[in-house]
């Protein structure tokens, strides 16, 4: 209790000292909060969007088999299904048809996907919300698509995909098999790739090797590899933002160093008076430590709270486009609040501790000198 009372008295004295220099400390607090706010926003957004992608990809196929020719994707004969089905451990095999369509008016690429159980007819489509935002058709319920032979395919929009999956479905146009083959001119018996289910998911790498051995011109991509790819992509984009802002962070640390190490005449006089009144050097250092800790912790908590509101309530308006995509078609979805405590703890140690410690060095120099000499210099 005696230790608690002693530190509480130090904190009360430190708060009164900070209020006497409110202009200097307020400017430092605002800049400090801004830096923590930006870094925290990037952390919150990258963690939340990785979590969103991981949840959406849980419904993806366990294995996707693609045919490769000269290092590029190539159409695959449906006869490959017979060779793969004979491999032990392989469950259901589903052929897929999908491709990209560029729309000149919106200057965006869309993904056209087939559904073998499509119930809306060959002249209809189910689209993602991003398609309707960017396509802007003259007829609200019709899409005009140029086919491979120059004809025009008119598709009526029969429905919209759930907005909860817009991270993956914003650019999707789901059509029937006949409509897809008509648009891209893909002959019967050819598919884009194969989606596999595996009886024991831990055997996915082994089954992928067996598929590659049986069909050397194919490669198998597991669901875990898809999740890692998306995570790496979002980490890369968040890294770009941090690198771009690194100069601002460096400028802040220079600013903080100047403010923390440059004791004013008033502060030196205050230290000299405290020493003359009987304060030990350790007491003065403890007082300055609490001063740095109060400013840095207040800035950290304020920045983190503002970042949380910015990302999860204001939809990260400052860098939403940079994180969600580079093209003209951006997904529009609400992120679920997700916090990585390890990354926040790392940010805490990188922002709070350095400032709290650099305030001690100039104070130690003034506190270790003779009080009379210090006051005479002032």
Secondary structure, DSSP 8 states (H G I E B T S, - for coil): -HHHHHHHHHHHHHHHHHHHTHHHHHHHHHHHHHHHHHHHHHHHHHHHHHHHHHHHHTTS-SEEEEEEETTEEE-EETTHHHHHHTSTTEEEEEEE-EEEEEETTTTEEEEEEE-TT--S-TTEEEE-HHHHHHH--SSTTEEEEE-TTS-EEEEEEEEE--GGGHHHHTTEEEE-HHHHHHHH---TTEESEEEEEESSGGGHHHHHHHHHHH-TTEEEEEHHHHHHHHHHHHHHHHHHHHHHHHHHHHHHHHHHHHHHH---HHHHHHHHHHHHTT--HHHHHHHHHHHHHHHHHHHHHHHHHHHHHHHHTSTTTTTHHHHH-SSS------------HHHHHHHHIIIIIHHHHHHHHHHHHHHHS-HHHHHHH-
